Amino acid sequence: TPQVSLTLELQFSCSELLDHAQLTLRATSDSTERTPQDNEVQISVPVRYEPDLFLSSDTDLRRYELQPLDTSSPEFSTTVQVHNLGCYPTHNVTLHLALPALGPRGAPLLSLTQLL
């Protein structure tokens, strides 16, 4: 028996979020069928939405120079933001930042003074 494969890509509206989509597929023929009821199938498929997150950062220090160990370095501020560009809320988003706190021979490079 001949088989047909197809791929459907559906785009859903942000105004109504769905957890599944109901599809009805029907094949027709010019010939007379003995069992026409097997030419139709209904399928329910789960809908999964991709998060549309954007990470941005900004700092008030464009250049950082390492100072000798006995002098203080300038304080600066860096802001990191996660923006949700999607059309639905996201929950339980975790952001991990790796900050270079120590340099050669364990010399301190950076210390976190405030987290908002």
Secondary structure as UniProt FT lines:
FT   TURN            14..15
FT   STRAND          20..26
FT   HELIX           36..39
FT   STRAND          40..46
FT   STRAND          53..59
FT   TURN            69..70
FT   STRAND          78..84
FT   HELIX           104..106
//
